[in-house]
């Protein structure tokens, strides 16, 4: 990754902006100041992502990821952990199409989809959630939900728009 994967090389540096958080079990709809930094590590074999925003009550949310390139398939892998307390899963394989780096990460609660786009000097990171459909006994409900572990649609969670700091 000396030259860098095109999905990652443009992200390098420090970014500041706003994150819009949709209303949900995590709280009311709101916008918060946010920042993210992408740094090369391990002789250029990885890119570390460090995100942080401060909530209106003074608490904060932070997330850290590491991206690396699978040399066999030349695609991007992402390992991520954040301050929500949900145990991190395994590294997720990203897709890179039409300038959008996208990853779907499974968890016991459902799926999280991240989409990162850098266009005209603006970095946009959209996070969406898709819950596992559950029946009254706590099992997955319906044949479609049981087959892939997902409910039918993603819903907005966070949308961050950044400019280089």
N, C-alpha and C positions, 0 to 999 in steps of 0.2 A: 504494500500500500504506500510505497514511497511517493508516488505521484498523487495517490489518494483516489478512492472510488468517487466517481462523479456525484454520487448521492451524498457524500460526506465532505468532500473537499471545500465546497462553498460555505459550509456551516461553521468552519473554524473561526474562533474569535468570541468576543463578548457582545451580547445583545440585550437590549432593554425594551420594554413595551408594556402592554396591558393584556391581562387574561380575563376573559369573560367566563364566569362559572354559572352554568344553568342551575335553576332551582331543582332541589331533590332532597333525598334523605340526609344529605351532607349539609343542607342549609338553604337560605334564600338565594335568589339570583343576585349576582353582584359582579363588579369589575374591580380588579386589583392590579397594582403595579407589580411587574414581574421581571425577572432577568434570567438569562440562560447563557452558559459558556460551553463551548466545544473546544477541547484541547487534544492534540495528538499525544499519545503515550506509547510506551514499549517500542521505541525506535520506529514509530510511525505505523505500527501494526494495529493500533486501536485508536479510537476517538472517544474520550470521556465527555459525557453530557452532564452538566450540573444545573438544575432548574430550582428556582426559589421564588415564592411570593409570600407577602405578609397579608394576613386577613385584617379586616377592619377592627377586630377585637385585640389585635396584637399577636395572635398566634400565627404560626407560619406553616407552610407546606413546602416540602422539598422532595425532589426526585433526582436520582442519579442513574445514568445508564452508561454502558460501554458498548460501542459498536466495533465490529471487526469484519473483515472480508473473508469469506470462505474461499480459499485459493482454488479449490477444485471446481466450484460452480460460479465463481466470481460474483457472488451476491453477498448481501450484508446480513450479519447476525446482530441481534440486540439483546443484551441482558439488562434488566431494569429493576430497581427497587425504590420505593418511596416511603414517606413518613406516615402513610395510612395504617401501617401495621399489618397489611396483608403479606404473607410470606411470598418472597419472590419465586417465580417458577424457573423453568429452564430458559436458555436463550431462544429467542424467537427469530425465525427467518423472515426477512423483510422482502418486499417487492419494490421494484424501481421502474415506474412506467410514466411516461409523459412528464418527467420532472418531479413526480411525487414519490417520496419514500413512504411506504405504508407497511404497517405491521399489525397483525391480529394476535393478541396474547390471551390464552385461556386461563381461567382460574375457577375455583369452586363456585363462585357467584355468577360466572358467565364469561363474557369476552370483552376485552378492551381493544379498540382500534385506534391507532395513532396514524395521522397523515401529516407529513412535513413537506412543505413546498417553499422554495426560495425563488422568488421572481421579482425582478426589478429592484433588488436591494431590500426587499421585505420578506422576512421569514414568518410563515404562518404554520402553527402547530395546532391541529384539531384533534381532540380526544373525544371518542364516542363510546358508549356502553351498550352492551346487549346482554340481558339477563338470561339465566337459565330458567325456563318455564318449569314451575313446580306444581304438583298436584296437592291436594289437601293433606296427604300423608308425608309430604316432604320429598317425594320422588319426582323425577321429571315427568311432565304431563304431555301427552299427545305423541303420535308417532314421529312427526317432524322434529319436535324438540328432542326426543330421545335419540333420534338418528345422529344428529350433529351437536347436541347439547346446547342449542341456541334457541332463543325466541326469534320471531320473524324479523325484527328490525332494530337497528342501532338507534340510540337517542343521544342528543347532544349532552356533553358533560363540560368540557373546557375548550375554549378557542383562544389561542394566544397569537398576538401579532407583535412582532419585534422589528427593531431597526438596530443597526450596529451602534454600539456605545462608543 
